[in-house]
Amino acid sequence: MSTLITWGVWTTAIVWSLLCWAALGLIDLASGLASGSTGTISDVLPMSESFARSLIDLADDLGEVFVVLVWLGGVVLILGGGALVKRFIAGAQRLEASQRRQDGIVTLKREPGQDHWKA
């Protein structure tokens, strides 16, 4: 069960990373398209093209920082949630094993390197 959870958590983290990477690409595409159309602004207001380009660059940089922070927060939540679920399941299994011992159901186990069985 632990292996299945590990695979699921890492798969989810990879898919989340790919989605955030796509968002970064969309931000770059949008800023490139917006920068290409700043020439129409200079026809209306002279000397405003450089100001428009600087605003577009600022929005591009802030958008990329925001996406990276959201990606980091998502990955932390995904991996942390997976660790909590694994810990919860391990605790439940330990509780179940101790309950079996209290009920008188004993499972014999042989540890590697031992030549005898123990309860």
matplotlib code that plots the C-alpha trace (Angstrom):
import matplotlib.pyplot as plt

x = [0.0, 2.9, 4.4, 1.1, 0.8, 4.4, 3.8, 0.5, 2.1, 5.1, 2.8, 0.6, 3.7, 5.0, 1.6, 1.4, 4.9, 4.0, 0.9, 2.9, 5.5, 2.7, 1.5, 5.0, 4.9, 1.5, 2.8, 5.8, 3.5, 1.2, 4.0, 5.6, 2.3, 1.7, 5.3, 4.7, 1.7, 3.3, 3.9, 0.2, 0.4, 3.3, 1.0, -1.5, 0.9, 4.5, 7.1, 4.8, 6.1, 9.1, 6.8, 4.4, 7.2, 8.5, 5.0, 4.7, 8.1, 7.2, 3.9, 5.8, 8.3, 5.7, 3.6, 6.5, 7.4, 3.7, 3.6, 6.8, 5.5, 2.2, 4.1, 6.3, 3.3, 1.5, 4.4, 4.9, 1.2, 1.2, 4.3, 3.4, -0.1, 1.4, 3.7, 0.8, -1.3, 1.6, 2.2, -1.5, -1.6, 1.5, 0.0, -3.2, -1.3, 0.7, -2.5, -4.1, -1.0, -1.1, -4.8, -4.2, -1.7, -4.1, -6.8, -4.5, -3.9, -0.2, 1.6, 5.0, 7.6, 11.2, 13.5, 16.3, 19.4, 17.6, 17.5, 14.3, 10.7, 9.4, 5.9]
y = [0.0, 2.3, 1.8, 2.6, 5.8, 6.7, 6.2, 8.1, 11.1, 11.3, 11.0, 13.8, 15.9, 15.4, 16.2, 19.3, 20.3, 19.9, 22.0, 24.8, 24.5, 24.9, 28.0, 29.5, 28.9, 30.6, 33.6, 33.9, 33.5, 36.2, 38.6, 38.0, 38.8, 41.9, 43.1, 42.7, 44.9, 47.9, 49.6, 50.4, 52.3, 54.5, 55.6, 57.1, 58.3, 59.0, 57.9, 55.4, 52.3, 51.9, 52.4, 49.8, 47.3, 47.9, 47.2, 44.1, 42.9, 43.6, 41.7, 38.8, 38.7, 38.9, 36.2, 33.8, 34.4, 33.8, 30.5, 29.3, 30.1, 28.3, 25.4, 25.2, 25.4, 22.7, 20.3, 20.8, 20.1, 17.0, 15.5, 16.5, 15.0, 11.8, 11.6, 12.1, 9.4, 7.0, 7.7, 7.3, 4.0, 2.8, 3.8, 1.9, -1.2, -1.1, -0.6, -3.6, -5.8, -4.8, -5.5, -9.0, -9.7, -8.6, -10.9, -13.8, -14.1, -14.5, -14.5, -16.2, -14.3, -15.2, -12.2, -12.3, -13.8, -15.5, -19.3, -19.4, -18.2, -15.5, -14.2]
z = [0.0, 0.8, -2.6, -4.3, -2.3, -3.2, -6.9, -6.8, -5.0, -7.3, -10.4, -9.1, -8.4, -11.9, -13.5, -11.3, -12.4, -16.1, -15.7, -14.1, -16.8, -19.4, -17.5, -17.7, -21.4, -21.8, -19.8, -22.2, -25.2, -23.9, -23.1, -26.5, -28.3, -26.1, -26.8, -30.5, -30.5, -28.7, -32.0, -32.3, -29.0, -30.3, -33.2, -30.7, -28.0, -28.9, -26.4, -24.7, -26.5, -24.1, -21.1, -22.4, -23.0, -19.5, -18.0, -20.1, -18.9, -15.3, -15.7, -17.3, -14.4, -11.7, -13.4, -13.6, -9.9, -9.0, -11.0, -9.4, -5.9, -6.6, -8.1, -5.0, -2.6, -4.6, -4.6, -0.8, -0.2, -2.5, -1.0, 2.6, 2.2, 0.8, 3.8, 6.2, 4.5, 4.6, 8.3, 9.1, 7.3, 9.1, 12.4, 11.6, 10.7, 13.9, 15.9, 14.1, 14.8, 18.5, 18.6, 17.2, 19.9, 22.6, 21.1, 21.3, 17.6, 17.3, 14.0, 13.9, 12.0, 11.1, 10.8, 8.3, 9.8, 12.7, 13.0, 15.1, 14.9, 17.2, 17.9]

ax = plt.figure().add_subplot(projection="3d")
ax.plot(x, y, z, "-o")
ax.set_aspect("equal")
plt.show()
